[in-house]
Amino acid sequence: VPKGSGWQSLVDVGELAGPSPKDYPLCILGVVEAGGVECPAFRGNNGGLYALLGNVGQPSPGMEICVCGSIAAVSHCMRGTALSVAWRGRSEECPAPRATK
C-alpha cells in the first residue's frame, strides 16, 4: 500500500486486533477505478462494479485491494453495486480467489 495514499490496512495500524476478513460474508479482490462520483468505484476480479461504502479512506485508482462486507440494501452511490465495507486490506490478505489469466 503506497504511503500517503489515504489507504490503510488493519495490519498497518499495528496492535489493533480486529476481525479477520474470513469473518465476513463477502470478500472481493479487485482494483480501484477512477470516476466514482459519490463513492469510490471498485472493479472486482469477478467482473462486478462496486461502489464502496463506509470508512474506506481514499484509495488511489489502479490500486489492487481487498474489501469484505455485505451488499448494501440502500445507497446514495451513483454507479455499481453498493458494498458496505467492514474490512479492507492488501491483496495478499484477501481470502477471495484471484482471477485466472
Secondary structure, DSSP 8 states (H G I E B T S, - for coil): --TTSS---GGGGSS-----GGGSSEEEEEEEES--SSS-EEEETTS-EEEEESS-----TT-EEEEEEEE-SS---SSSEEEEEEEEEEGGG--S-----
